[in-house]
């Protein structure tokens, strides 16, 4: 038995109804995290948006946030020498 009760129906909430319909169309059923996050629809919507954005950006690993300090330093050196 799960510690947190899963929510399988939208309980007449428009936000949940839309999210549940989209997920059922895409995956055939609701994923377990969705059933748990349905307790707080704003968190469910935010988590779906975050996942959608992270999945959309394929080049996120090339970002300076995720780059090693060595590659970031090399990049800044090449930028500073080319502008002189």
C-alpha positions in Angstrom: 0.0 0.0 0.0 1.4 3.4 -1.0 2.1 6.0 1.7 0.5 8.7 -0.3 -2.8 7.9 -1.9 -2.7 8.2 -5.7 -5.3 10.3 -7.5 -6.6 8.7 -10.7 -9.5 11.0 -11.6 -9.6 14.7 -12.2 -12.2 15.4 -9.4 -13.8 18.0 -11.7 -10.6 20.1 -11.7 -10.0 21.6 -15.2 -6.2 21.6 -14.6 -6.1 18.0 -13.6 -8.5 17.0 -16.4 -6.3 18.5 -19.1 -3.0 17.1 -17.6 -4.5 13.6 -17.2 -6.0 13.6 -20.8 -2.6 14.7 -22.3 -0.7 12.0 -20.3 -3.2 9.3 -21.2 -3.0 10.2 -24.9 0.8 10.2 -24.8 1.5 7.2 -22.5 -1.8 5.2 -22.5 -2.2 5.7 -18.7 -1.1 8.1 -15.9 2.4 7.9 -14.7 2.9 7.3 -10.9 4.5 10.7 -10.2 1.6 12.4 -11.9 -0.9 10.6 -9.6 1.0 11.8 -6.6 1.6 15.4 -7.8 -2.1 15.6 -8.5 -2.6 16.4 -4.8 -1.3 19.9 -5.7 -2.3 20.9 -9.3 0.0 24.0 -9.4 3.0 21.8 -8.6 1.9 19.3 -11.2 1.7 22.0 -13.9 5.1 23.4 -12.9 6.8 20.0 -12.9 5.4 19.2 -16.3 6.5 22.6 -17.7 10.0 22.2 -16.2 10.3 18.7 -17.7 9.0 19.9 -21.1 11.5 22.7 -21.2 14.4 20.5 -20.1 13.5 17.9 -22.7 13.2 20.6 -25.4 16.7 21.9 -24.8 19.1 19.3 -26.2 22.1 21.6 -25.9 21.8 22.2 -22.2 25.0 20.2 -21.5 26.9 22.7 -23.6 25.8 25.6 -21.4 28.4 27.3 -19.3 26.5 26.2 -16.2 27.3 22.6 -16.9 30.7 23.1 -18.4 33.9 22.2 -16.5 35.9 25.1 -15.0 38.8 24.3 -17.4 36.6 24.6 -20.6 35.0 27.8 -19.2 38.4 29.3 -18.6 39.6 28.3 -22.1 36.5 29.8 -23.6 36.9 33.1 -21.8 40.6 33.3 -22.8 39.8 32.8 -26.4 37.1 35.5 -26.2 39.3 38.0 -24.6 42.2 37.5 -27.0 40.0 37.8 -30.1 38.5 41.1 -29.0 41.9 42.8 -28.7 
